[in-house]
Amino acid sequence: MILSVALPQMNPDMQSAIVEALYGVEGRLLPPGSKLIDLKVDLSLAVAHDCPPVTYHRIALRDRAWLRRVLVRRGEEIPVGAPLLILSSEPDEDPDAPAERAARTSVAGIMPQTDWWGMEG
């Protein structure tokens, strides 16, 4: 069975997200709980705040599936609803076939790792 992963709308004002990180290798089996993609959502233009309303999110897989195609690149801005990944329930299925359903995923807010102190060591 071919499965799709599209960019969900995580906030009513959200129109797009930027791909921060991609996980997994095309052709490999991904167990449930696998990280798929990290996203940055910037609502600066939609919502006025004293500081930029930027949030980070991770999409994780809840199905067991083979990663067949990655449709986006790191740094790319993606509109809500755009396809991100094609997966399959078996390794030899045609990834060009229409998706039978959306893959089961979870979305979690994350804190990106940064060097808070600006120091090494």
N, C-alpha and C positions, 0 to 999 in steps of 0.2 A: 504494500500500500504506500502510495506517495503522500507525504505530509509536507505542509508548508508552515513557515514561520514568517509572520508579517509584523511590522512595527505597531504595537498597541498604543492607544491614546491613554497616557498615564495621568493626564491633567486636562480639565476642560479647555484650558487656554493653550495647550500644546498643539503645535502644528507640525513640528519636525524634531529630529534628534540627530546628534552627531555621533558617529561610530567611534568609540574610544579604543576598543579592543575586540578582537575576534579570537575564539578558542576552537579547538578541534581541528582535525585534518580531514580534508575530503577523502572519502573512501573508508574511513574508520568508523567502527562501532562506538556509539556514545551511550553509556548506561544512564538510567534515570539519575538526576542530580547534576549532570554535566553542565558546566558553564558553556553558554553559547556566544553571548555578545554583551559588551558593556557599552552604555550609551550616556551621553551628556544632553540634558534638556535645559535650554536657556530660554526663559520667559521674559527677558529684559524688554523686548518690544511690546509684549502683550500686557504686562503688569508693571505698574510703576512702584518702585521700592527705593529705599535708601541705599540698598546694596543689590547687586544683580541676583535675581532669583534663579540660580543655577543648581540643578540637582543631577545626581548620577544614579544610574540604574543598571542592574544586571538581569538578563534573561537567562533562565536555566531550564533545562529539559526535564520533563516529567515522564516522558515515554522512553523506551529503549528503541533507538533508531540509528541508522547509518547516515552519516553526513555525506550528502551527494553533491551539493553545490552551494557555494557561498556567493551571494548575489550582490554584496556590498564590499566596500573597501574601508580600511581605517582612515579616519579623517573626513569621510563623506557625510554630507548632510542628507538625511532621508526623510521624506514626508510620512505622516501618519498613514498607516495602511499599506505602505510599500512592502513588497516581498523582500525578506532578508536572507532566508535559507530554504533549501529544498532537502528533505530527508526522506528515507524510505524504511519500511519495516524489515526488508530483506536486502542483502547486498547487491543482488543482480537485477533489480527492478529498473525500468527505464525512467531516468530522472526528467525526461521531456514529456512524460505522460502527465495529464492533469492531476492535480492534488485531489485526493479523496476527502481529506479533512485537514484541519489545522492541527499541528502538533500540540500536545499538552505542554504548557510551559508555566513557569512562575516568574514573576517580576519582583525584584527586591531593590529597595534603595540601598546604595552603598556609599562609603566614604573613600575617595581616591587616596592612594598612598602618596604622601608628599614629604619633602624634607622640611619640616616645620621650623627647624632652627637654623637652616642654611649653613650648617657646619658638617664637616666630615669627622668620622671617628668618634 
